[in-house]
Amino acid sequence: MIDQRAARPYARALFALASETGGVDGIQTDFRDVVDTLAAAPDLQQFLRHPQVSHQAKKETLQRVFGNSVAPVVLHFLDVVVDKDRQELLGAIYSEFNGLVEASRGILEAHVETAQPLSAEQQQVFAEKLGQATGRTVVIVAHENPALIAGAVIRIGDRVLDGSVLRRMELLGARLRGNGGGLVVEH
């Protein structure tokens, strides 16, 4: 699993540069195109990750692939990422960058995981309630996980709110084990 924390400094640097130049929208679009292209080209990904391929060869390849389609700032950023051997982080960097762009616009992305798929109305209710709690516009990204049984797990940035039945059962089991199998009374 890729560590999002490693991606944050790169995303922040690119966001700062994009903000200074006033080109946040264009850079966001170009960066998304790069990430989408790489996701659709496993051979290119493998080439970029191969330790025996020189940094120069990787940068030249990226120049050939993206040179005419993305802003020079994005190409330079890709060069820096390759120089630091962090090309495997590009997807995570984009995700972090996108979060910074949305945050700058007052938009907050909340990942809501439930046992059953959420209807559009349920997503709207989550968005409204989370928006009231955070004071921001919230966009819901819904995920389904039948193992939760019922309830929801909400992830907003680094914070996790776990109101799932699965979690409650885990806590109850821990209390029972901790009390030697004795009676557990909830208030």
Beta strands, then each sheet from edge to edge (+ up, - down):
strand 1: 107-114
strand 2: 137-144
strand 3: 152-156
strand 4: 159-162
sheet 1: 2+ 1+ 3- 4+
end
